[in-house]
């Protein structure tokens, strides 16, 4: 391995260690997080819990900001090989922090033409799980694809009927120890 690449591997390990050291089990300290609080009470019409989505709950922004802080504190620019474009890297981090937060379909984000949204509203149900017509649902294939993709991205998906407030309280506890959303519950 070339010396520059080897140095970058060690530096990457040190950076990840520095970030992880700030995320020790038992160090959970719930911090105020406005984006999370906005999406926390929402379970989409498809059954995906918006509070578990890093694009809406603020985890992606928080993680990127903390990573940028570690990069700056380590003086990464002096450590990278000459072929590494540090300015572009920094711009990439800034762009990630500026990605608009999704507020969830119940707050007007998401596709306005979502067939699950239209169907649930027309049937007067909170979400597709509450409907009970899965065997004959015209949206079943699309719904399954969305839910499978969400599970693959480690989002929490409502699997059975139940009290939404109780489910959200349970899921919030799970989120506190789930990467990367656990970053939302750890103080600086």
Secondary structure by P-SEA (a helix, b strand, c coil): ccaaaaaaaaaaaaaaaaaaaacccccccccccaaaaaaccccccccccccccccccaaaaaaaaaaaaaaaaaccccccccccaaaaaaaaaaaaaaccccccccccccccccaaaaaaaaacccccccccccccccaaaaaaaaaaaaaaaccccccccccaaaaaaaaaaaaccccccccccccc
